[in-house]
Amino acid sequence: MEGDGGSAIGTVGRIDLCGGEESSAVDLTGQVHQLPCCIKYDGPSSVSHYFKPKPTGIEVDGLNVDEAYFRGRKLQGTTIPLPLGYSGE
């Protein structure tokens, strides 16, 4: 936000709500992560080499909880499927 000392947050991901042809969908299973933070870096990174969620053995509302660390901070989350016909990147 210009003028108030804040910073603008850019788009970090996209979910195609229009669906589309299934043949154009790419399987990104285990490759897409959404983090509730702003990372001010847009260069290359070996994310899959360093960011490796592991199962905790905990289940919440029928979903298995995974755990990973990002810059020393513990993150917990779960894998949720996108509805049929949706894609994400």
PATI-499499 format. One record per residue (C-alpha): x, y negated, z. Coordinates in steps of 0.2 Angstrom, whole numbers, padded with zeros to 4 digits, always signed. Layout:
BEGIN
XYZ/...
This chain:
BEGIN
+0000+0000+0000/+0009-0015-0006/+0010-0031+0005/+0006-0022+0021/+0023-0014+0024/+0016+0004+0021/+0021+0015+0007/+0010+0022-0007/+0008+0041-0007/+0009+0049-0025/+0001+0064-0031/+0010+0080-0026/-0002+0093-0033/-0017+0097-0044/-0031+0109-0044/-0041+0110-0060/-0059+0110-0055/-0065+0112-0073/-0059+0130-0074/-0053+0134-0091/-0048+0149-0101/-0041+0163-0090/-0028+0167-0103/-0020+0150-0100/-0019+0154-0081/-0002+0157-0073/+0000+0168-0058/+0008+0158-0045/+0005+0170-0031/+0018+0167-0017/+0025+0152-0026/+0014+0137-0022/+0014+0129-0005/+0004+0114+0001/+0012+0104+0016/+0003+0090+0025/+0017+0078+0023/+0025+0066+0011/+0042+0071+0004/+0051+0056-0004/+0062+0067-0016/+0057+0072-0034/+0073+0081-0039/+0076+0099-0041/+0076+0111-0026/+0078+0129-0023/+0062+0130-0013/+0060+0149-0015/+0077+0152-0008/+0075+0142+0008/+0056+0142+0011/+0051+0159+0015/+0035+0161+0025/+0034+0177+0036/+0019+0186+0044/+0017+0183+0062/+0005+0197+0066/-0008+0185+0071/-0025+0185+0063/-0037+0170+0064/-0055+0171+0057/-0050+0187+0047/-0035+0178+0039/-0017+0183+0042/-0006+0169+0049/+0011+0166+0042/+0025+0155+0049/+0040+0146+0040/+0051+0132+0045/+0054+0116+0035/+0068+0104+0041/+0068+0113+0058/+0049+0111+0061/+0039+0127+0063/+0024+0128+0051/+0010+0140+0053/-0003+0143+0039/-0012+0156+0029/-0014+0161+0011/-0031+0157+0004/-0037+0162-0014/-0043+0149-0026/-0061+0153-0032/-0062+0162-0048/-0059+0151-0063/-0049+0138-0053/-0030+0136-0055/-0018+0126-0045/+0000+0119-0048/
